[in-house]
Amino acid sequence: MSILAPNFQILYREIHHREQHHQVRNNGGSLNLLKSYEFCFVDKRRGDWRKTIKKEWRMHASWLDMSRPSTVEMQPIENSEQLDQILASANELSQPIIIDWMAAWCRKCIYLKPKLEKLAAEFDTKLKFYYVDVNKVPQSLVKRGNVSKMPTIQLWKDGEMRAEVIGGHKAWLVIEEVREMIKTFV
């Protein structure tokens, strides 16, 4: 901000950029930069010369844990026998599984799948995520899942379906509902 007083002898200029933050992200890391500076000049001919220069720089760097994946690709389930094998192995490990019942023509299903893969990375060691394209599997498998709307995300534990979220609304709401469902059973 610059102010020029009626008397042209007095020129006052002050710049304040307090708490100006810059954040740079690159390849899994982030760099936070905080800048703060201030200038003050007053006419020295009047005898009250003041000069104030204040600078402040702070930096903070952090790197994400690259040992864990950012997304985990969901595995397809293509028939009832494969579902039985997956449920049996999950039962042996006493882990629940998540099944996303979707269709290739369903826009919300397509939009939700990468978000579920990110969520799968959060729970990578605790449960597995799978998907079923209802147009590519036998209808007996779809009936077994008792699916009528898509996308439907189900949590299966001990060989049976325990909870489900029908995702016809905003993706972030669906992801939060699925996260709460997982936390209930894990």
C-alpha positions as CSV (number, residue, x, y, z in Angstrom):
1,M,0.0,0.0,0.0
2,S,1.4,3.4,-0.9
3,I,0.2,6.7,0.5
4,L,1.2,10.1,-0.8
5,A,0.3,12.9,1.7
6,P,-0.8,16.4,0.6
7,N,2.7,17.6,1.4
8,F,4.8,16.0,-1.3
9,Q,7.9,16.0,1.1
10,I,6.4,13.2,3.1
11,L,6.3,9.9,1.4
12,Y,5.2,6.9,3.4
13,R,5.4,3.5,2.0
14,E,4.6,0.4,3.9
15,I,4.3,-3.1,2.6
16,H,3.0,-5.8,4.8
17,H,2.8,-9.4,3.6
18,R,2.3,-11.1,7.0
19,E,2.0,-14.8,7.1
20,Q,2.2,-15.3,3.4
21,H,2.5,-19.0,2.9
22,H,3.7,-20.8,-0.2
23,Q,3.5,-24.6,-0.5
24,V,5.3,-26.6,-3.2
25,R,4.6,-30.3,-3.8
26,N,6.8,-32.5,-5.9
27,N,7.0,-36.3,-6.1
28,G,5.6,-37.1,-2.8
29,G,7.2,-34.3,-0.8
30,S,6.2,-30.9,0.2
31,L,8.0,-27.6,1.0
32,N,6.3,-25.0,3.1
33,L,7.6,-21.4,3.0
34,L,6.6,-18.6,5.2
35,K,7.5,-15.0,4.2
36,S,7.1,-11.9,6.2
37,Y,8.6,-8.5,5.4
38,E,7.9,-4.8,6.1
39,F,9.4,-1.5,4.8
40,C,8.9,2.0,6.2
41,F,10.4,5.2,4.7
42,V,9.8,8.7,6.0
43,D,11.3,12.0,4.6
44,K,14.8,12.6,6.1
45,R,14.7,16.3,5.4
46,R,12.2,16.8,8.1
47,G,14.6,15.3,10.7
48,D,12.5,12.2,11.6
49,W,14.3,9.7,9.4
50,R,13.2,6.2,10.2
51,K,14.1,3.2,8.4
52,T,12.5,-0.1,9.3
53,I,13.3,-3.2,7.4
54,K,12.2,-6.5,8.8
55,K,12.5,-9.8,7.0
56,E,11.5,-13.2,8.2
57,W,11.9,-16.5,6.4
58,R,10.9,-19.9,7.6
59,M,11.1,-23.2,5.7
60,H,9.7,-26.6,6.5
61,A,10.2,-29.6,4.3
62,S,8.5,-33.0,4.7
63,W,8.4,-36.1,2.6
64,L,5.5,-38.6,2.4
65,D,6.1,-42.2,3.3
66,M,7.0,-43.7,-0.1
67,S,7.1,-47.2,1.3
68,R,3.3,-47.3,1.2
69,P,1.5,-47.1,-2.1
70,S,-0.8,-44.1,-2.8
71,T,-3.3,-46.4,-4.6
72,V,-4.0,-50.1,-4.7
73,E,-5.6,-51.4,-7.8
74,M,-8.8,-53.3,-7.1
75,Q,-8.9,-56.9,-8.3
76,P,-11.8,-58.1,-10.5
77,I,-14.2,-60.8,-9.5
78,E,-15.5,-62.6,-12.6
79,N,-17.5,-65.6,-11.4
80,S,-19.0,-67.3,-8.3
81,E,-16.2,-69.7,-7.9
82,Q,-13.6,-66.9,-7.7
83,L,-15.8,-65.1,-5.1
84,D,-15.9,-68.4,-3.1
85,Q,-12.1,-68.6,-3.2
86,I,-11.7,-65.0,-2.2
87,L,-14.1,-65.4,0.7
88,A,-12.4,-68.6,1.9
89,S,-9.0,-67.0,1.9
90,A,-10.3,-63.9,3.7
91,N,-12.0,-66.1,6.2
92,E,-8.7,-67.9,6.9
93,L,-6.9,-64.6,7.4
94,S,-9.9,-63.3,9.4
95,Q,-10.0,-60.2,7.2
96,P,-13.0,-58.5,5.7
97,I,-13.2,-57.7,2.0
98,I,-14.8,-54.8,0.2
99,I,-16.6,-55.5,-3.1
100,D,-17.6,-52.6,-5.4
101,W,-20.5,-53.7,-7.6
102,M,-20.3,-51.4,-10.7
103,A,-21.0,-51.2,-14.4
104,A,-18.9,-49.9,-17.2
105,W,-21.8,-47.6,-18.3
106,C,-22.3,-46.1,-14.9
107,R,-20.6,-42.7,-14.7
108,K,-20.7,-42.6,-10.9
109,C,-19.1,-46.0,-10.7
110,I,-16.3,-45.0,-13.0
111,Y,-15.7,-41.8,-11.1
112,L,-15.8,-43.6,-7.7
113,K,-13.3,-46.4,-8.6
114,P,-10.0,-44.4,-8.4
115,K,-11.2,-42.9,-5.1
116,L,-11.8,-46.4,-3.7
117,E,-8.4,-47.4,-4.9
118,K,-6.9,-44.6,-2.9
119,L,-8.9,-45.7,0.1
120,A,-7.6,-49.2,-0.5
121,A,-4.1,-47.9,0.0
122,E,-5.1,-46.6,3.4
123,F,-6.2,-50.0,4.5
124,D,-3.7,-52.0,2.5
125,T,-2.7,-54.4,5.2
126,K,-6.1,-54.8,6.9
127,L,-8.4,-55.7,4.0
128,K,-8.6,-56.3,0.3
129,F,-10.7,-54.4,-2.3
130,Y,-12.4,-56.1,-5.2
131,Y,-14.8,-55.0,-7.9
132,V,-17.5,-56.8,-10.0
133,D,-18.7,-55.4,-13.3
134,V,-22.3,-56.6,-13.3
135,N,-22.5,-56.7,-17.1
136,K,-19.6,-59.1,-17.5
137,V,-20.4,-61.7,-14.8
138,P,-23.2,-64.3,-14.6
139,Q,-26.5,-62.9,-13.1
140,S,-26.3,-65.6,-10.4
141,L,-23.3,-63.7,-9.0
142,V,-25.2,-60.4,-9.0
143,K,-28.2,-62.1,-7.3
144,R,-25.8,-63.6,-4.7
145,G,-24.7,-60.1,-3.9
146,N,-28.3,-58.9,-3.7
147,V,-27.4,-55.8,-5.8
148,S,-30.1,-53.7,-7.4
149,K,-28.4,-50.3,-7.6
150,M,-25.0,-49.1,-8.6
151,P,-22.5,-48.4,-7.4
152,T,-23.0,-50.6,-4.3
153,I,-20.0,-51.1,-2.0
154,Q,-20.3,-54.0,0.3
155,L,-18.2,-55.2,3.2
156,W,-18.1,-59.0,3.5
157,K,-16.8,-60.8,6.6
158,D,-16.9,-64.5,7.6
159,G,-18.4,-65.4,4.2
160,E,-21.4,-63.1,4.3
161,M,-22.3,-59.6,3.5
162,R,-22.3,-57.4,6.7
163,A,-22.7,-53.8,5.5
164,E,-23.2,-51.9,2.3
165,V,-23.2,-48.3,1.0
166,I,-25.2,-47.4,-2.1
167,G,-23.3,-44.7,-3.8
168,G,-25.8,-42.6,-5.7
169,H,-24.6,-39.3,-4.2
170,K,-21.4,-37.2,-4.1
171,A,-18.2,-39.3,-4.2
172,W,-16.5,-37.8,-1.2
173,L,-19.7,-38.6,0.9
174,V,-19.6,-42.2,-0.4
175,I,-15.9,-42.5,0.5
176,E,-16.5,-41.2,4.0
177,E,-19.4,-43.7,4.5
178,V,-17.2,-46.5,3.3
179,R,-14.4,-45.4,5.6
180,E,-16.9,-45.4,8.6
181,M,-18.2,-48.8,7.5
182,I,-14.6,-50.2,7.4
183,K,-13.7,-48.8,10.8
184,T,-16.8,-50.4,12.3
185,F,-15.7,-53.9,11.2
186,V,-11.9,-53.7,11.3
